[in-house]
Amino acid sequence: MAPVSRPRPPWVYRTVVALLRPLVSLITRPRRWRGAEHLPDGPFVVVANHLSVFDPFTLVHFLVDNGVYPRVLAKESLWRFPVVGWVVRQVRAVPVHRETAGAAAALEAAEQALAEGDAVLLYPEGTTTQDPDLWPMTAKTGAARLALRTGATVVPVAQWGAHRVIPPIGTGFRPFPPTPSDVVAGPPVDLGDLLDRADDPAAWQEATDRIMRRITEQLAQIRGEQPPATPFVRRPHRG
């Protein structure tokens, strides 16, 4: 898509970042965050694996450190809480009604955000991973559809470490001792040959497979381990 200057983030967004950044910095040490050279100017799509409810903080911290205040696609239940709901509205997050027909509205809002010059952050898996060894699962096609419909650059990010602060399933917050944190952005995923098939479900799936393959490869490099040959098949969202 044509280059567009990113707009200035709302003051609430900048204030929340200023308040939370010192806390995240204390909790995540050492921070092996790299790949910022792959973040383009203007609008783009950030896609990442989802380990824990804590990893959005580390990922947004990485992006903000590099001048990117992303519009985040998040589960719509956050909008129901009095204080959190007000914050997510003010930072212009995009609600996703998971497992419903209303999920398509989130893609339309994300398209508009890109058209306005914002970067958009979403998790293709749609929820924290259910894989027993925390590898990325099979994903939904929303990120691919957004990329093919807009032509936006897709930057894959692999994360590791946030699950030690807040486990992926269950409760608990373990801020100390500090937890090593890896956030690694890779080169954009090449989807150029699929752009003329933006309405083809087969192209959506091919693009999704490429995106998840890249994220998994980057995570394997971080972990120094071999990922499973076949991704874990995600179960329907549990309310």
Secondary structure, 3 states (H helix, E strand, C coil): CCCCCCCCCCHHHHHHHHHHHHHHHHHCCCEEEECHHHCCCCCCEEEECCCCCCHHHHHHHHHHHCCCCCEEEEEHHHHHCHHHHHHHHHCCCEEECCCCCCHHHHHHHHHHHHHCCCCEEECCCCCCCCCCCCCCECCCCHHHHHHHHHCCCEEEEEEECHHHCCCCCCCCCCCCCCCCEEEEECCCCCCHHHHHHCCCHHHHHHHHHHHHHHHHHHHHHHHCCCCCCCCECCCCCCC
